[in-house]
Amino acid sequence: MRMGQLYVPTLKETPSDVETKSHEYLLRGGFIRKVAAGVYTYLPLGRRVLLKVENIVREEMDRIGAQEILMPIIQPAELWKRSGRWDDYGPEMMKLKDRHGRDFTLGPTHEEIVTELVKDEVKSYRQLPLVVYQIANKYRDEIRPRFGLLRAREFIMKDAYSFHSSWESLDEVYELFKKAYSKIMERLGVKYTIVEAESGAIGGSVSHEFVIPARIGETNVLYCDRCGYQASDEKAEYRGEYPATDEEEKNLEKVPTPGIRTIEEVSNFLGVPPSKIVKSLLYKGRDGYVMALIRGDLELNEAKLKAYVKDQSLRLATPEEVLEDFGVPIGFIGPIGVDVRKVADHSVRYLKNFVVGGMEEDTHYVNANQPRDFRVDEWCDLRTVVEGDPCPVCGTPLKATKGIELGHIFKLGTKYSEAMGAYFMDEEGRLRPFIMGCYGWGVSRTVAAVVEQFHDEDGMIWPLTIAPYRVVVVVVNVGDEEQRTMGEKIYRALLERGEEVVLDDREVSPGFKFKDADLIGFPVRVNVGKSLKDGFVELKKRYSRDVVKVSVRNGLSEFFEALERIKMEYDPKEMLR
C-alpha cells in the first residue's frame, strides 16, 4: 500500500474531547472516527488491527475445540425475563419495541439466547461438553461513555459458552480457557495479570479477569508480593480482625445536628472519629429495601452487597424515595426503628456507643448499640479492600495497581439452565440442568488497551502481531531519483516476500513523514535517504532511538537479513523495563 493512496487522515492537533492517550492517538492516527458518544467508525488502519485481534482470539478458541456461531443482536425480552435479568441488568441495557409493541434488547451478552438454542438441540450427556463462541457487536447504554474504545456503547466482543454434564467437566474447560486467554495475551505481546473477580450481573460462583496494567484502568487490582494473591477490589475479601471492646454501653440519646449529613460533618460536629459512626445506606431492589451498615471510615463495596443479597438490580434509594417512604431526609436515615432487611459489615459487630442517623431531620442518635437498639439480620463482608489491608491468604499488606480488563471468564453453574428449563438426559436416564460456563473477551477494547500500554510522546507503538502494517519505507526526498528508485525496489521486494508494508513516497517534508510514521506506530521504519549515496539505508525500531545502517550496494540480501533480525528482536515490552 502506498501512503498517498491509503485512507489515513492523520490529525496534527489533539481533539478537545479526548481523555486518554489511546483515544487521542487512535483519532489522530486515523484509526477511528467518532459518530456519537461511545460509537465509532473504524477506518482502514483501525479495521486491520481489529481483524488481527479477532484472528488471534479466533485461532485460540478453535485450538481448544470451541465452535464458532453467530447469534442475533436483537433479543426478545421474554428470554431475559425468564432468566430474571431483564431488570437485573439495569439502565445499561438498550431496550426497544417493535411495531407490534413487543419488547426487545440490543444484546449486551448472549447467555439467554445460547441457552435457548442448546436446550432445543442437545438432549443427551453424550453430546457434552459443548463449547460455542461468536465474535459480534454488543451494546450497553453507558451512562457516561468515555476513554474512547475502552468504554463504548457499541463494541465488539468474543463471547463463548460451555455446556457440561458435570462440574468436573466445567473445571476442565474453564482451565482450557484460562490457558487460551493467557496465550492470547502472550501473542498480543502485552504484560498482564489474572485476578479473582466479582461475577456481577452475569452470575455464577467463580470468575477471573485478565487484566493489563494501565494508569487509566478502571479495574483496581489488589495483589500480594509474598503469596501471589491477586483480586479486583470488587472481589477481594477482608480477612482482618475487628477487635472486641470492653467499653460499657451508654444510654441512647438523640441529639440535634442541624444541617449535618456527611460522615465528615457529623465527626467534626459531635467530636467523634469516623470509626465511631455507622453509615446506613438504603438500597432498593426487586424485593424492596435493604439497609447496608458499615463503619464510617470504610467504603461499602456495592458488588459484594449485590452478590450477597443475590439482586443485581439493587441501587441506592433516591432522596425522594427515602423521604416519601420513611418520612426523613436521606442524610438522617438510620437503623433504629426501621423495619427493613438490615445487612451489616463485620466492622459494626463489636462497635459500642456509636452514632447513627436519628430518623428525624437534623438529628442523630449517639451511644447506639446493637442488638440493644436495633437488630442486624445478616452479617457479611461488605468492605472495599484497599492498599495496605491484610492479604486474605497470608496477612501481608496488599499492594494496589490499576488495569484494563480484556477477558473475563465465569463458572455459571445452573443459573441459566434452571431458570430457562434447559435439561439433558444423564447416564441413568434422569433429566438434569446443564452446568454452564461463559467466557468474554473485549476485542475492540483490546485495540485501545494495547495503545495504553505501548505508546510514547510521539504516538503508538504496535506489537508486530497486530500492527496495521509491519514496515514503512520512507523515501526521504522524493525529488532524488536514486532514493525514489531504491524505495520502490525495496517496497516491491517486500511485497513479493509477503511483508505487510507501506511506501511513503509523498511529496511532503521528511519531518512530516517521520511524524506520521511514529504517530501511526509502524514497528519498523526503513529510511531511504542521504546514506544511500554511500550505499546504505537505515532500519529503525519504533520504540528505539538506535538506527541500523544496512548496505544495499550488492542487492537486498543483507537488508532482508537485518530486517528479519530486527523483527525477531522486536519487543515493545522493552520500553516498560
Secondary structure, 3 states (H helix, E strand, C coil): CECCCCCCCCCCCCCCCCCCHHHHHHHHCCCEEEEECCEEEECHHHHHHHHHHHHHHHHHHHHCCCEECCCCCEEEHHHHHHHCHHHHCHHHCEEEECCCCCEEEECCCCHHHHHHHHHHHCCEHHHCCEEEEEEEEEECCCCCCECHHHECCEEEEEEEEEEECCHHHHHHHHHHHHHHHHHHHHHHCCCCEEEECCCHHHCCCEEEEEEEECCCCCEEEEECCCCCCEEECCCCCCCCCCCCCCCCCCCCEEEECCCCCCHHHHHHHHCCCHHHEEEEEEEEECCEEEEEEEECCCCECHHHHHHHHCCCCCEECCHHHHHHHHCCCHHHCCCCCCCCEEEEEHHHCCCCCEEEECCCCCEEEEEECCCCCCCCCEEECCECCCCCCECCCCCCECEEEEEEEEEEEEEEECHHHHHCCCEEECCCCCEEECEEEEEEEEHHHHHHHHHHHCEECCEECCCCCCCCCCEEEEECCCCCHHHHHHHHHHHHHHHHCCCCEEEECCCCCHHHHHHHHHHHCCCEEEEECHHHHHCEEEEEECCCCCCEEEECCCCCHHHHHHHHHHHHHCCHHHHHC
